[in-house]
Amino acid sequence: MALDDLSVPGVKPSSAQEGCEPARSASAAAASDLPGTIFHEHWWLNAATNGLFQEVTVKSGDRTAGRLPFVLTKKMGFTICRMPPFTHVLGPVVDAGAGKPQTQLLKRLSITRELIDLLPRFDNFLQALESATIDGLAFQDRAFQVTPQYTFEIDCRDGTDALWAAMHFKTRQHIRRAEEKFSVTTIEDPAEFIQFYLSNLAKKGLSSSFDWSPFPTLFAESRARDSGEILSAKWPDGRHAAMVYLVWGHGRMYYLLSTRAKDTGDNGSVNLLIWSAMKRANLRGLHFDLDGVSTSGTARFLSGFNGSPKLRIVARKANFAFNAMQIAKRQLLGFQSGDTISFT
C-alpha cells in the first residue's frame, strides 16, 4: 500500500523538515542520541517511507527525553497509525534520566504516556515494541490492548565452536548436507531479491501484501552504512535456493526477510543461511534476533539453533467503526483480518 502524506500540524513530519512545535519536535542529531533499534534510526525511517514518517517527541529542558515514530496511511476511509514497511519492531525510545530505579521507572511511564497522548487522531494503531518493557503498561493505561509476541534470540558473541556445539544435532546435520549442495554468496542487486521473493510467492498462488518500492533505497542505505546484507544459497548451476535479508545495529542482527524456492532436494538451504548469519553476527559481536515466531512449528525449527525465547509486546487500539469493519470483513468474506503484524 502506498503511503499517504497525512502530516499533522504540530507533529514532526520527518527528520529533514522543520517548523514544528518545540514540545513535539527535536533535531535528528538529538534524537539519535536516544537508545533504540536500527528501526528507530532516521535514515531507516526515511528510506522505508520515502520520507513520509512522522514522530512525536517529549523534551526535558533542552534534552529529548522520548520519541515515538509512526506512519499514517488511509485505508477504506480509516486513518491507520502503524510502523513503516520492512520495520518489525518500533515503539517509543525513552531516556528516563538519572536517579534510583523506581524514579527512572516512574519517569519512563510518564514520558511514554505523554508520547501516546501526543499522537494524532487515528482509527487504528498497531506497533510491536522492541522488548517486553514497562512501556506496555503505559499503553495499557491509555486503553490500548497489549498482547505478547514471541521471537527467538541467539547470543552470538561466543565463539563459533560454542555456537555450533549448542545447536541440535539434527540442525547441524541439515547444515552439513546443505554445505555439500550450496554455496553462500552476497547479492548486491535488490531487484534480484525482490524478483526471487515475488516469484516464490506466485508459485504458491500468493501475492505480496506490502509495497516493495522503498526496498531498493532501504537496501542501498543499509549497505552504505554497513548495516545490511542479502545472502543467497545457490545451487552449483547458479540457481537461487533461498535468500535472506539481514540488518544490524545497536547490538542486534535481525533476520528480516527470507524466501525459499520449492526445489526438490533442498533440505537445508535456510538452515545454512541462518548458520551463515550467526557467524556474521559472531564476527560483529551481536545478538541475533530470528525475528518472529507465529506457530509452534516455527518455534521447533528455530529452537534447533539454540535460540532463547524472547517476549515482545504488541500495542493496538481501534475505534468502534474500525473494529466493526474488521468483524464484517471476516464474516462476509470468510478470512481473517489483515490487521496483524506479520513477519516475512
Residue pairs with C-beta under 8 A, 6 or more apart in sequence:
1 73
1 75
1 210
1 211
2 211
2 213
3 49
3 50
3 52
3 71
3 73
3 211
4 52
4 72
4 73
4 74
5 52
6 72
6 73
6 74
6 79
7 13
7 54
7 72
8 54
8 72
8 120
10 20
10 21
10 24
11 20
11 24
11 54
11 55
11 56
11 118
11 119
11 120
12 20
12 24
12 25
12 26
12 54
12 55
12 56
12 57
13 20
13 52
13 53
13 54
14 42
14 45
14 46
14 49
14 51
14 52
14 53
14 54
15 27
15 28
15 31
15 42
15 45
15 46
16 28
16 46
16 51
18 25
22 59
23 57
23 58
23 59
24 56
24 57
24 118
25 57
26 57
26 59
26 64
26 67
28 42
30 63
30 64
31 42
31 55
31 57
31 64
31 67
32 41
32 42
33 64
33 95
34 40
34 64
34 66
34 67
34 93
34 94
34 95
35 93
35 95
35 250
36 93
36 130
36 250
37 89
37 90
37 130
37 249
37 250
37 252
38 44
38 227
38 247
38 248
38 249
38 250
38 252
38 254
39 45
39 83
39 84
39 87
39 88
39 89
39 90
40 67
40 69
40 90
40 93
41 249
43 221
43 225
44 87
44 218
44 221
44 222
45 53
45 55
45 69
45 84
45 87
46 53
47 214
47 217
47 218
47 220
47 221
47 222
48 84
48 85
48 86
48 87
48 214
48 218
49 71
49 84
49 85
49 214
50 213
50 214
50 217
52 71
53 69
53 70
53 71
53 84
54 69
54 70
54 71
54 72
54 120
55 67
55 68
55 69
55 70
56 67
56 68
56 70
56 115
56 118
56 119
57 64
57 66
57 67
57 68
57 115
57 118
58 64
58 65
58 66
58 67
58 111
58 114
58 115
58 118
59 65
60 97
63 95
64 95
65 94
65 95
65 96
65 97
65 111
66 92
66 93
66 94
66 95
66 111
66 112
66 114
66 115
67 92
67 93
67 115
68 91
68 92
68 93
68 115
68 116
68 118
68 119
69 84
69 90
70 81
70 82
70 83
70 90
70 119
70 127
71 81
71 82
71 83
71 84
72 79
72 80
72 81
72 120
72 122
73 79
73 80
73 82
74 80
76 325
78 123
78 124
78 321
78 322
78 325
79 120
79 121
79 122
79 123
79 124
80 122
80 123
80 124
80 126
81 119
81 120
81 122
81 124
81 125
81 126
82 124
82 125
82 126
82 127
83 89
83 90
83 126
83 127
83 128
83 341
84 90
84 214
85 210
85 211
85 214
86 210
86 214
86 215
86 218
86 256
86 257
88 128
88 254
88 256
88 291
88 292
88 341
88 343
89 128
89 129
89 130
89 312
90 127
90 128
90 129
90 130
91 127
91 128
91 129
91 130
91 135
91 313
91 315
92 111
92 112
92 115
92 129
92 135
94 108
94 111
94 112
94 115
94 135
96 103
96 104
96 105
96 107
96 108
96 111
97 104
97 107
98 104
99 107
105 134
108 133
108 134
108 135
108 138
109 134
109 137
109 138
109 141
112 135
112 138
112 139
113 138
113 141
113 142
116 138
116 139
116 142
116 144
117 142
119 125
122 317
123 318
123 319
123 321
123 322
124 316
124 317
124 318
124 319
124 322
124 339
125 144
125 315
125 316
125 317
125 318
126 314
126 315
126 316
126 339
126 341
127 314
127 315
127 316
128 149
128 312
128 313
128 314
128 315
128 341
129 135
129 136
129 312
129 313
129 314
129 315
130 312
131 310
131 311
131 312
131 313
132 148
132 311
132 312
132 313
133 313
135 313
136 146
136 313
136 315
137 146
139 146
139 313
139 315
139 317
140 146
142 317
143 317
144 315
144 316
144 317
145 315
145 316
145 317
146 313
146 314
146 315
147 313
147 314
147 316
148 311
148 312
148 313
148 314
149 292
149 311
149 312
149 313
149 314
149 341
150 292
150 293
150 299
150 309
150 310
150 311
150 312
151 289
151 290
151 291
151 292
151 293
151 309
151 310
151 312
152 289
152 290
152 293
152 299
152 302
152 303
152 305
152 307
152 308
152 309
152 310
153 287
153 288
153 289
153 290
153 307
153 308
153 310
154 163
154 278
154 281
154 287
154 288
154 290
154 305
154 306
154 307
154 308
155 287
155 308
156 163
156 253
156 278
156 281
156 282
156 285
156 286
156 287
156 288
157 282
157 285
157 286
157 287
158 282
159 282
160 278
160 279
160 282
163 278
163 279
163 282
163 306
164 172
166 306
167 304
167 305
167 306
168 303
168 304
168 305
168 306
170 304
171 271
171 304
171 305
174 267
174 268
174 271
174 272
175 268
175 271
175 272
175 275
177 267
177 268
178 233
178 267
178 268
178 269
178 271
178 272
179 272
181 235
181 236
181 241
181 265
181 266
181 268
181 269
182 233
182 234
182 235
182 241
182 269
182 272
183 233
183 234
183 236
184 231
184 232
184 233
184 234
184 272
184 273
184 276
185 231
185 232
185 234
186 229
186 230
186 231
186 232
187 193
187 230
187 231
187 232
187 243
188 223
188 230
190 215
190 216
190 219
190 220
190 230
191 216
193 215
193 219
193 230
193 243
193 245
193 257
193 259
194 212
194 215
194 216
196 240
196 243
196 259
196 261
197 208
197 243
197 257
197 259
198 207
198 208
198 212
200 259
200 260
200 261
200 262
201 207
201 208
201 259
203 261
203 262
204 262
209 338
209 342
210 344
218 228
219 228
219 230
219 245
222 228
222 247
223 229
227 247
227 248
227 249
228 245
228 246
228 247
228 248
229 245
229 246
229 280
230 243
230 244
230 245
230 246
231 243
231 244
231 246
231 273
231 276
231 277
232 240
232 241
232 242
232 243
233 240
233 241
233 242
233 243
233 269
233 270
233 272
233 273
234 240
234 241
235 241
235 263
239 261
239 263
240 261
241 260
241 261
241 263
241 266
241 269
242 258
242 259
242 260
242 261
242 266
242 269
242 270
242 273
243 258
243 259
243 260
243 273
244 255
244 256
244 257
244 258
244 270
244 273
244 274
244 277
245 256
245 257
245 258
246 253
246 254
246 255
246 256
246 277
246 280
247 253
247 254
247 256
248 254
248 281
248 284
248 286
251 286
251 287
252 286
252 287
252 288
252 289
253 277
253 280
253 281
253 284
253 286
253 287
253 288
253 289
254 289
254 291
255 274
255 277
255 288
255 289
255 290
255 291
256 291
256 344
257 344
258 270
258 273
258 344
260 266
260 269
260 270
274 290
274 305
275 305
277 288
278 288
278 305
281 287
281 288
288 307
289 310
290 302
290 305
290 307
291 343
292 298
292 343
293 299
293 302
293 309
294 342
294 343
299 309
314 341
316 339
318 326
318 339
326 337
326 339
329 335
329 337
330 336
330 337
